[in-house]
Amino acid sequence: MSADLNGSRALVTGAGHGIGRAIAVALADAGADVAVHYRSSADEAAQTVSAVEALGRRAKAFHADVTVSRDVDRLVEEATGFLGGLDILVCNAGHLIGRAKISEMTDAHFEQVISANLTSMFRTCRAALPYLAQSSAGRIITMSSLAAHNGGGPGSVAYAAAKAGVRGFTKGLAKEVAADGITVNAVAPGFIKGTAFHGTFTAPAAQQAMEAGIPVGRAGTPEDVGAAVVHLASPASGFLTATTVDIDGGVWPR
């Protein structure tokens, strides 16, 4: 089987830039129309839309705060209205927020990190499930992280906990919706170079050290993640569910 997604309809959250944009473009390159979600990066989301349209697929940007239930419900309603349904949901939206030791962390910080990375995914999946159940091959791809396996870097305990929660949620939801013909899988990127995430939160020296420790000899790219998502969204992955695909160049073999 191929990764042909011709005619598929996809919603990608956090698709304004970085990994989210690469996922949206990869899905479009495989034949999908894409609803591009963004929260604060309107100009960047417009660029993602242009990149998708350049591949001959339909695209439109939709604004929402995925930490707010009513915003998520509206997002999914508007996106599915534009697409004419939904076959693929990629819950990419998330944020480290900031680095903080547990001994110094406030309740508000912990709750914000969990909301941005885990609760937002729950809300998005919940809103999208009725539409995905109407698809002949519904696909949900969630975004975990290498941090879920190794605890993350300094000051990222809350983020690691959220991303580990994503893995557990993915396994549980996969069992819950299997009878509806929906598969649910996670991707867990390691060091993906050239993203706003590491540009903001990881010092250059730390980035160099991480890259030096990758067995395949290079850092990952957003396109590496996009390729894995396309595979999970494709007919070739119809019997693959409740699993996590590690995209880390062999850093965390299991």
C-alpha positions, -999 to 999 in steps of 0.1 A, spaced: 0 0 0 11 36 -6 8 68 13 -18 81 -11 -42 105 7 -59 118 -24 -92 133 -14 -86 130 24 -96 159 47 -72 168 75 -71 192 104 -37 200 119 -35 221 151 -6 244 156 2 244 119 14 279 115 51 271 116 77 244 124 66 209 128 29 217 123 36 234 90 57 205 78 29 181 87 3 201 69 25 204 38 34 167 39 -3 157 41 -11 180 12 18 166 -9 2 132 -3 -32 145 -16 -51 158 14 -69 191 18 -59 208 51 -75 230 77 -47 250 92 -51 259 129 -32 286 146 -35 306 179 -12 336 175 7 331 143 -18 344 117 8 355 91 27 322 94 -6 303 91 -13 321 59 21 310 46 12 274 54 -21 278 35 -1 291 5 23 262 7 -6 237 7 -24 255 -22 9 255 -42 6 217 -41 -28 219 -57 -48 212 -25 -75 232 -7 -65 249 26 -78 275 50 -65 290 83 -87 289 114 -79 307 146 -87 292 180 -73 289 216 -72 251 220 -71 255 258 -107 268 257 -135 243 250 -158 266 231 -130 277 209 -121 240 201 -157 232 193 -160 261 170 -127 253 153 -137 217 146 -172 228 133 -157 255 110 -129 232 98 -152 203 90 -176 227 73 -148 239 50 -134 204 44 -168 187 40 -160 163 68 -129 149 85 -106 119 79 -74 130 97 -68 148 129 -33 158 139 -31 172 175 2 190 171 -5 221 192 16 223 224 41 244 243 68 241 269 56 275 282 89 279 302 115 260 322 109 257 359 121 234 386 93 216 406 106 231 438 100 266 423 70 259 401 37 275 407 3 258 404 -5 281 376 26 271 356 20 234 360 -17 237 350 -9 259 320 16 233 307 -8 204 312 -36 224 295 -16 234 265 -2 199 258 -26 173 272 -60 188 280 -61 207 246 -56 174 228 -85 158 248 -108 187 238 -98 185 202 -102 148 199 -136 149 217 -149 175 193 -136 157 162 -147 122 170 -183 124 156 -169 136 123 -141 110 122 -166 82 129 -183 92 96 -150 87 77 -143 54 60 -108 55 76 -105 79 105 -71 87 117 -59 106 149 -22 114 153 -11 129 186 21 146 195 42 131 223 79 137 228 112 121 237 107 140 270 79 114 277 106 87 278 135 104 294 120 132 315 131 160 293 157 187 298 162 209 328 131 225 341 107 205 319 91 181 343 56 194 337 61 192 299 75 156 302 45 147 324 21 161 298 37 143 269 37 110 288 0 117 294 -4 120 256 10 85 252 -14 70 278 -43 90 263 -34 77 228 -35 41 240 -68 44 258 -85 63 231 -73 38 204 -92 10 222 -122 31 227 -127 41 191 -114 10 173 -149 -2 166 -156 30 148 -128 23 123 -106 51 138 -69 45 145 -51 65 171 -13 68 172 13 92 186 46 105 172 74 113 197 100 137 182 134 140 197 157 169 188 141 185 158 165 213 147 154 247 134 122 250 153 109 279 174 107 254 204 145 249 206 153 284 193 134 298 223 141 273 251 174 255 243 208 273 243 230 268 212 256 248 232 229 224 245 216 220 209 251 210 197 254 185 225 221 169 217 229 167 181 263 151 188 246 124 208 222 112 181 232 78 167 222 84 131 246 114 131 222 143 125 194 162 141 158 156 130 139 180 107 102 190 107 99 171 75 110 139 93 80 143 115 57 151 86 67 119 68 59 98 98 25 115 102 17 108 65 25 71 70 2 69 101 -26 87 82 -23 65 52 -41 32 43 -8 15 49 -13 20 87 -48 6 89 -38 -22 113 -15 1 133 -31 17 164 -23 25 201 14 29 193 40 56 195 65 62 167 98 76 180 114 101 157 147 106 175 174 91 153 179 62 178 184 82 210 159 62 229 157 26 216 131 4 232 
